[in-house]
C-alpha cells in the first residue's frame, strides 16, 4: 500500500497544480462541471498537504502502547478534520489573520505569521528531540509493557497533535480559499481527504515503525517542513513543490536501499538433523 501511495504522489501533485480558473469565479454554479473539477483538484491537494500531518501523527502515536496507537491516529485525524471545518465556517476570521497586527523592524506581522512561526519552531524542536532520543536516549527510555515508550500518555500525545493540527489546518484552509469560493466544496474536499488519510494512516505508521531508517527520514522531513513554515512566517515564500519532490525522491532512494539490504541479507540455513557418525 505504501508503494501505491508513492506511485500516486506525482499524479496528485500534477492535478493539484491544474486548478481551473472558472472554479474560482464566485458567480459559477455550486455543482457545475468546473466546480466538480475544482472539488477533485482541491481534494487531491488536501491529500498532499495532509501527508505531513499523517507522518507527524504516526511518529507521535508510536510512543504509545500498541493497543492505543490506532485510537490516537483516529483521534488525530478526526481533530484535523474538525479544525479544518471550524476554520472554514469562520472563513472571514481566517482571512483576517493575514492582516498585520503590529510592525516589527518596519515589517508588518500578522496572526498567520505568528501561528506559522510557533508551529514551525514546534516541529523543528519536536523532530530534533525525537532524533536525539533515537540516537542517544534508548538506554534512558524504557519501553512500556504494552509497547511504546514509558511516560507517554494518550493525553500528552493528543495535546501535541492538536497543536500541530492547527498549524497544518490554517495552511490548508488558506490554500483552499484561493481555489474555490464555495465553502461546501471546501468542506467536502476536506472530508474526502480525511477518508484517504484514515485508510493510509495505519499502513504508514506500521511501515515507519518497522524500518528505523524510514523513521529517521520522516523526522528529517518534519524538520524540513518546520524550516519552511518558519521561512514563510518571515515572508520568505518557499514553493512546496520543491519540498514534496525532495521528500518523494528521498523516499524512493530509501526504498531502493531497503530492497538492496534485503537482497544482500544472508539466508539462514537449517542445521542438519542427520546423526553424526562415531
C-alpha positions as CSV (number, residue, x, y, z in Angstrom):
1,X,0.0,0.0,0.0
2,X,3.0,2.3,0.7
3,X,4.2,1.7,-2.8
4,X,0.7,2.6,-4.2
5,X,0.7,5.9,-2.3
6,X,4.2,6.7,-3.7
7,X,3.0,5.9,-7.2
8,X,0.0,8.2,-6.8
9,X,2.1,11.1,-5.4
10,X,3.3,12.6,-8.8
11,X,-0.2,12.4,-10.2
12,X,-1.7,14.2,-7.1
13,X,0.9,16.9,-7.4
14,X,0.2,17.4,-11.1
15,X,-3.5,17.5,-10.5
16,X,-3.1,20.0,-7.7
17,X,-1.3,22.4,-10.0
18,X,-4.1,22.4,-12.6
19,X,-7.0,24.1,-10.9
20,X,-9.3,25.7,-13.5
21,X,-9.7,29.5,-13.4
22,X,-13.5,29.1,-13.8
23,X,-13.7,27.3,-10.4
24,X,-12.6,30.5,-8.6
25,X,-15.4,32.6,-10.1
26,X,-17.9,33.4,-7.3
27,X,-20.7,33.5,-9.9
28,X,-20.0,29.9,-11.0
29,X,-22.8,27.4,-10.1
30,X,-22.1,25.4,-6.9
31,X,-22.2,22.0,-8.6
32,X,-21.2,22.8,-12.2
33,X,-18.6,20.8,-14.1
34,X,-15.9,23.4,-13.2
35,X,-16.9,23.1,-9.5
36,X,-16.6,19.3,-9.6
37,X,-13.2,19.6,-11.2
38,X,-12.3,22.0,-8.5
39,X,-13.5,19.6,-5.9
40,X,-11.3,16.8,-7.3
41,X,-8.3,19.1,-7.5
42,X,-8.8,20.5,-4.0
43,X,-9.3,17.0,-2.5
44,X,-6.0,15.9,-4.2
45,X,-4.2,19.0,-2.8
46,X,-5.6,18.3,0.7
47,X,-4.3,14.8,0.5
48,X,-0.8,16.0,-0.5
49,X,-0.9,18.6,2.3
50,X,-2.2,16.0,4.7
51,X,0.8,13.7,4.3
52,X,2.8,15.9,6.6
53,X,0.1,15.6,9.2
54,X,-0.1,11.8,8.9
55,X,3.7,11.4,9.3
56,X,3.6,13.6,12.4
57,X,0.7,11.6,13.9
58,X,2.3,8.3,13.1
59,X,5.6,9.3,14.8
60,X,3.8,10.6,17.9
61,X,1.4,7.7,18.2
62,X,4.3,5.3,18.1
63,X,5.3,6.4,21.6
64,X,2.0,4.9,22.9
65,X,1.3,1.2,23.7
66,X,0.4,-0.7,20.5
67,X,-3.2,-1.2,21.6
68,X,-3.7,2.6,21.9
69,X,-2.0,3.7,18.7
70,X,-4.9,3.1,16.3
71,X,-7.1,5.2,18.6
72,X,-4.6,8.0,18.8
73,X,-4.3,8.1,15.0
74,X,-8.1,8.2,14.6
75,X,-8.3,11.0,17.2
76,X,-5.5,12.9,15.5
77,X,-7.1,12.8,12.0
78,X,-10.6,13.5,13.4
79,X,-9.3,16.6,15.2
80,X,-7.5,17.7,12.0
81,X,-10.9,17.4,10.1
82,X,-12.7,19.2,12.9
83,X,-10.2,22.1,13.0
84,X,-10.3,22.5,9.2
85,X,-14.1,22.5,9.1
86,X,-14.2,25.0,12.0
87,X,-11.8,27.3,10.2
88,X,-13.8,27.0,7.0
89,X,-17.0,28.1,8.9
90,X,-15.1,31.0,10.3
91,X,-13.6,31.9,6.9
92,X,-13.8,35.7,7.4
93,X,-11.9,35.4,10.6
94,X,-9.3,33.2,9.0
95,X,-8.7,35.7,6.1
96,X,-8.4,38.4,8.8
97,X,-5.4,36.6,10.1
98,X,-3.5,37.7,7.0
99,X,-3.8,41.4,8.0
100,X,-0.9,42.9,10.0
101,X,-1.4,43.0,13.8
102,X,1.8,45.0,14.6
103,X,5.0,46.1,13.0
104,X,8.5,44.8,13.9
105,X,11.5,46.5,12.4
106,X,9.3,48.1,9.7
107,X,7.7,44.8,8.7
108,X,4.0,44.0,9.4
109,X,3.4,40.8,11.5
110,X,0.1,39.1,11.0
111,X,-1.7,36.4,13.1
112,X,-1.0,33.8,10.3
113,X,2.8,34.6,10.5
114,X,2.8,34.1,14.3
115,X,1.0,30.8,14.1
116,X,3.3,29.6,11.3
117,X,6.4,30.7,13.3
118,X,5.2,28.9,16.5
119,X,4.2,25.8,14.6
120,X,7.5,25.7,12.6
121,X,9.6,26.0,15.8
122,X,7.5,23.3,17.5
123,X,8.0,21.0,14.6
124,X,11.8,21.6,14.5
125,X,12.1,21.2,18.2
126,X,9.9,18.0,18.4
127,X,11.6,16.3,15.4
128,X,15.1,17.2,16.8
129,X,14.1,15.8,20.2
130,X,12.9,12.6,18.6
131,X,16.1,12.2,16.6
132,X,18.2,12.7,19.7
133,X,16.0,10.2,21.6
134,X,16.6,7.6,18.8
135,X,20.3,8.2,18.8
136,X,21.2,8.8,22.5
137,X,18.1,8.1,24.6
138,X,17.5,4.4,24.1
139,X,19.0,3.4,27.4
140,X,17.1,6.1,29.3
141,X,13.7,5.4,28.0
142,X,12.4,2.1,29.0
143,X,9.7,0.5,26.9
144,X,6.3,0.2,28.5
145,X,4.8,-3.3,29.0
146,X,2.4,-2.9,26.0
147,X,5.0,-1.5,23.7
148,X,5.7,2.2,23.1
149,X,7.6,4.4,25.5
150,X,7.3,4.6,29.2
151,X,5.9,8.0,30.3
152,X,3.9,8.6,27.1
153,X,0.3,9.2,27.7
154,X,-2.7,9.5,25.4
155,X,-3.5,13.0,26.8
156,X,0.0,14.2,26.1
157,X,0.2,12.8,22.6
158,X,-3.3,14.1,21.7
159,X,-2.4,17.6,23.0
160,X,0.7,17.7,20.8
161,X,-1.3,16.5,17.8
162,X,-3.9,19.2,18.4
163,X,-1.2,21.9,18.5
164,X,0.3,21.0,15.1
165,X,-3.2,20.3,13.6
166,X,-4.0,24.0,14.0
167,X,-0.9,25.0,12.0
168,X,-1.5,22.5,9.2
169,X,-5.2,23.3,9.1
170,X,-4.6,27.0,8.8
171,X,-2.2,26.5,5.8
172,X,-4.7,24.0,4.2
173,X,-7.7,26.3,4.6
174,X,-6.0,29.4,3.2
175,X,-4.9,27.3,0.2
176,X,-8.4,26.1,-0.3
177,X,-9.9,29.6,-0.2
178,X,-7.6,30.6,-3.2
179,X,-9.0,27.7,-5.3
180,X,-12.8,27.9,-4.9
181,X,-15.3,30.5,-3.5
182,X,-17.7,27.7,-2.3
183,X,-17.4,26.7,1.3
184,X,-19.4,23.4,0.8
185,X,-16.9,22.3,-1.9
186,X,-14.0,23.0,0.5
187,X,-15.7,21.0,3.3
188,X,-16.4,18.0,1.0
189,X,-12.8,18.1,-0.2
190,X,-11.6,18.1,3.5
191,X,-13.8,15.1,4.4
192,X,-12.7,13.1,1.3
193,X,-9.0,13.8,2.1
194,X,-9.6,12.7,5.7
195,X,-11.1,9.4,4.5
196,X,-8.0,8.8,2.4
197,X,-5.8,9.7,5.4
198,X,-7.6,7.3,7.6
199,X,-7.0,4.5,5.1
200,X,-3.3,5.1,4.8
201,X,-2.5,6.2,8.4
202,X,-2.3,2.7,9.7
203,X,0.0,1.3,6.9
204,X,2.2,4.4,7.0
205,X,2.6,4.2,10.8
206,X,3.4,0.4,10.7
207,X,5.9,1.0,7.8
208,X,7.7,3.8,9.7
209,X,7.9,1.8,12.9
210,X,9.2,-1.4,11.2
211,X,12.0,0.5,9.4
212,X,14.2,2.7,11.7
213,X,15.9,4.4,8.8
214,X,12.5,5.3,7.4
215,X,11.5,6.8,10.7
216,X,14.7,8.9,10.7
217,X,13.9,10.1,7.2
218,X,10.4,11.0,8.3
219,X,11.8,13.1,11.2
220,X,14.1,14.8,8.8
221,X,11.1,15.6,6.6
222,X,9.4,17.2,9.7
223,X,12.5,19.4,10.3
224,X,12.4,20.5,6.6
225,X,8.7,21.3,6.9
226,X,9.3,23.2,10.1
227,X,12.1,25.3,8.4
228,X,9.7,26.0,5.6
229,X,7.0,27.2,8.0
230,X,9.5,29.5,9.8
231,X,10.6,30.9,6.4
232,X,7.1,31.6,5.4
233,X,6.4,33.3,8.8
234,X,9.2,35.8,7.9
235,X,7.8,36.4,4.4
236,X,10.1,34.1,2.5
237,X,7.9,32.1,0.2
238,X,9.1,28.5,-0.5
239,X,7.5,26.6,-3.3
240,X,6.0,23.4,-1.7
241,X,6.6,21.6,-5.0
242,X,10.3,21.6,-4.3
243,X,9.8,20.3,-0.8
244,X,7.5,17.5,-1.8
245,X,9.7,16.5,-4.7
246,X,12.7,16.2,-2.3
247,X,10.6,14.1,0.0
248,X,9.4,11.8,-2.7
249,X,12.9,11.4,-4.2
250,X,14.5,10.7,-0.8
251,X,11.7,8.2,0.0
252,X,12.3,6.4,-3.4
253,X,16.0,6.2,-2.7
254,X,15.5,4.8,0.8
255,X,13.0,2.2,-0.6
256,X,15.7,1.1,-3.1
257,X,18.2,0.9,-0.3
258,X,15.8,-1.3,1.7
259,X,15.4,-3.6,-1.3
260,X,19.2,-3.8,-1.7
261,X,19.7,-4.6,2.0
262,X,17.0,-7.3,1.9
263,X,18.6,-8.8,-1.2
264,X,22.1,-8.9,0.5
265,X,20.8,-10.3,3.8
266,X,22.3,-13.7,4.4
267,X,19.9,-16.7,4.2
268,X,19.7,-18.6,7.5
269,X,20.4,-22.3,6.8
270,X,18.8,-25.0,8.8
271,X,21.2,-27.2,10.8
272,X,21.4,-30.7,9.6
273,X,19.4,-33.1,11.7
274,X,21.3,-36.2,10.4
275,X,23.0,-38.1,13.2
276,X,26.8,-37.8,13.4
277,X,28.8,-40.9,12.7
278,X,31.1,-42.1,15.5
